[in-house]
Amino acid sequence: MHVLKIEYPVADYDAWKTAFDRDALDREGSGVRRYWVLRPTDDPGYVMIDLDFDNASEAEAYLGALRRAVYSSGQASPASGEPQTRIVEVVEAREY
């Protein structure tokens, strides 16, 4: 499994969440298997998103689409800073 990790500051979480929920790129249809939206407990104006994919090529394609269609539009992505992104491979996981 591969995870596209995204994080950035947002000026208005509710506005950001509304845009996220519009799902402009069809996460499920683009290969996203699961996602998490996280916020630091000490900074509610910052979001972190983990998107799970079966393979790296799906994650890379989705990141490219985000850059072209979402991050270039203030209305589609009301972030107040440049997103930091990274695609990582899960090499071990365990649940307790």
C-alpha atoms as a printed R data frame, in Angstrom:
   type eleno elety resid chain resno       x      y       z
1  ATOM     1    CA   MET     A     1   0.000  0.000   0.000
2  ATOM     2    CA   HIS     A     2   1.082  3.560  -0.709
3  ATOM     3    CA   VAL     A     3  -0.021  6.682   1.138
4  ATOM     4    CA   LEU     A     4  -0.186 10.194  -0.237
5  ATOM     5    CA   LYS     A     5   0.484 12.437   2.759
6  ATOM     6    CA   ILE     A     6  -0.655 16.043   2.449
7  ATOM     7    CA   GLU     A     7  -0.466 18.834   4.990
8  ATOM     8    CA   TYR     A     8  -0.978 22.568   5.045
9  ATOM     9    CA   PRO     A     9  -2.407 25.475   7.035
10 ATOM    10    CA   VAL     A    10  -6.009 26.527   6.484
11 ATOM    11    CA   ALA     A    11  -7.527 29.859   7.478
12 ATOM    12    CA   ASP     A    12 -11.031 28.430   7.919
13 ATOM    13    CA   TYR     A    13 -11.328 24.702   8.623
14 ATOM    14    CA   ASP     A    14 -15.078 24.588   7.936
15 ATOM    15    CA   ALA     A    15 -14.636 26.189   4.495
16 ATOM    16    CA   TRP     A    16 -11.755 23.832   3.752
17 ATOM    17    CA   LYS     A    17 -13.794 20.800   4.866
18 ATOM    18    CA   THR     A    18 -16.706 21.842   2.660
19 ATOM    19    CA   ALA     A    19 -14.343 21.978  -0.334
20 ATOM    20    CA   PHE     A    20 -12.786 18.621   0.653
21 ATOM    21    CA   ASP     A    21 -16.230 17.014   0.919
22 ATOM    22    CA   ARG     A    22 -17.118 18.163  -2.619
23 ATOM    23    CA   ASP     A    23 -14.606 15.491  -3.719
24 ATOM    24    CA   ALA     A    24 -13.789 17.294  -6.968
25 ATOM    25    CA   LEU     A    25 -11.449 14.536  -8.192
26 ATOM    26    CA   ASP     A    26 -13.626 11.538  -7.221
27 ATOM    27    CA   ARG     A    27 -11.324  9.998  -4.635
28 ATOM    28    CA   GLU     A    28 -12.860  6.527  -4.820
29 ATOM    29    CA   GLY     A    29 -12.882  6.505  -8.616
30 ATOM    30    CA   SER     A    30  -9.252  7.665  -8.587
31 ATOM    31    CA   GLY     A    31  -8.081  4.698  -6.546
32 ATOM    32    CA   VAL     A    32  -8.252  6.054  -2.995
33 ATOM    33    CA   ARG     A    33  -9.005  3.108  -0.706
34 ATOM    34    CA   ARG     A    34  -9.249  5.014   2.573
35 ATOM    35    CA   TYR     A    35  -8.483  8.450   3.898
36 ATOM    36    CA   TRP     A    36  -7.877 10.195   7.194
37 ATOM    37    CA   VAL     A    37  -8.245 13.890   7.917
38 ATOM    38    CA   LEU     A    38  -6.192 14.913  10.944
39 ATOM    39    CA   ARG     A    39  -5.622 18.161  12.831
40 ATOM    40    CA   PRO     A    40  -3.003 18.826  15.477
41 ATOM    41    CA   THR     A    41  -4.567 19.205  18.899
42 ATOM    42    CA   ASP     A    42  -2.657 22.439  19.402
43 ATOM    43    CA   ASP     A    43  -3.316 23.944  15.943
44 ATOM    44    CA   PRO     A    44  -6.881 23.669  14.567
45 ATOM    45    CA   GLY     A    45  -5.842 25.798  11.589
46 ATOM    46    CA   TYR     A    46  -3.669 23.043  10.143
47 ATOM    47    CA   VAL     A    47  -4.787 19.883   8.357
48 ATOM    48    CA   MET     A    48  -3.084 16.642   7.458
49 ATOM    49    CA   ILE     A    49  -4.619 14.161   5.037
50 ATOM    50    CA   ASP     A    50  -3.533 10.587   4.411
51 ATOM    51    CA   LEU     A    51  -4.894  8.948   1.254
52 ATOM    52    CA   ASP     A    52  -4.317  5.187   0.825
53 ATOM    53    CA   PHE     A    53  -3.713  3.699  -2.630
54 ATOM    54    CA   ASP     A    54  -2.933  0.181  -3.826
55 ATOM    55    CA   ASN     A    55   0.135  1.338  -5.750
56 ATOM    56    CA   ALA     A    56   2.465  4.275  -6.236
57 ATOM    57    CA   SER     A    57   1.322  5.074  -9.771
58 ATOM    58    CA   GLU     A    58  -2.244  5.753  -8.592
59 ATOM    59    CA   ALA     A    59  -0.929  8.002  -5.820
60 ATOM    60    CA   GLU     A    60   1.309  9.880  -8.266
61 ATOM    61    CA   ALA     A    61  -1.540 10.340 -10.748
62 ATOM    62    CA   TYR     A    62  -3.829 11.655  -8.026
63 ATOM    63    CA   LEU     A    63  -1.184 14.062  -6.756
64 ATOM    64    CA   GLY     A    64  -0.711 15.362 -10.297
65 ATOM    65    CA   ALA     A    65  -4.461 15.914 -10.633
66 ATOM    66    CA   LEU     A    66  -4.526 17.724  -7.272
67 ATOM    67    CA   ARG     A    67  -1.765 20.060  -8.412
68 ATOM    68    CA   ARG     A    68  -3.479 20.830 -11.733
69 ATOM    69    CA   ALA     A    69  -7.127 21.075 -10.710
70 ATOM    70    CA   VAL     A    70  -7.264 21.810  -6.993
71 ATOM    71    CA   TYR     A    71  -4.141 23.478  -5.632
72 ATOM    72    CA   SER     A    72  -4.136 25.988  -8.474
73 ATOM    73    CA   SER     A    73  -7.634 27.181  -7.481
74 ATOM    74    CA   GLY     A    74  -8.284 29.091  -4.263
75 ATOM    75    CA   GLN     A    75 -11.947 28.179  -4.470
76 ATOM    76    CA   ALA     A    76 -11.318 24.444  -4.919
77 ATOM    77    CA   SER     A    77  -8.728 24.403  -2.126
78 ATOM    78    CA   PRO     A    78  -9.093 27.212   0.394
79 ATOM    79    CA   ALA     A    79  -5.683 26.607   1.947
80 ATOM    80    CA   SER     A    80  -3.699 29.456   3.398
81 ATOM    81    CA   GLY     A    81  -0.338 27.969   2.505
82 ATOM    82    CA   GLU     A    82   1.469 25.744   0.047
83 ATOM    83    CA   PRO     A    83   0.680 22.042   0.562
84 ATOM    84    CA   GLN     A    84   3.500 19.748   1.582
85 ATOM    85    CA   THR     A    85   3.126 16.362  -0.072
86 ATOM    86    CA   ARG     A    86   4.926 13.068  -0.012
87 ATOM    87    CA   ILE     A    87   4.116  9.576  -1.260
88 ATOM    88    CA   VAL     A    88   5.255  6.855   1.115
89 ATOM    89    CA   GLU     A    89   5.104  3.075   1.036
90 ATOM    90    CA   VAL     A    90   3.732  1.162   3.998
91 ATOM    91    CA   VAL     A    91   6.406 -1.374   4.870
92 ATOM    92    CA   GLU     A    92   4.885 -2.603   8.114
93 ATOM    93    CA   ALA     A    93   1.630 -2.121   9.982
94 ATOM    94    CA   ARG     A    94   0.122 -3.688  13.064
95 ATOM    95    CA   GLU     A    95  -3.070 -3.066  14.975
96 ATOM    96    CA   TYR     A    96  -3.534 -3.745  18.684
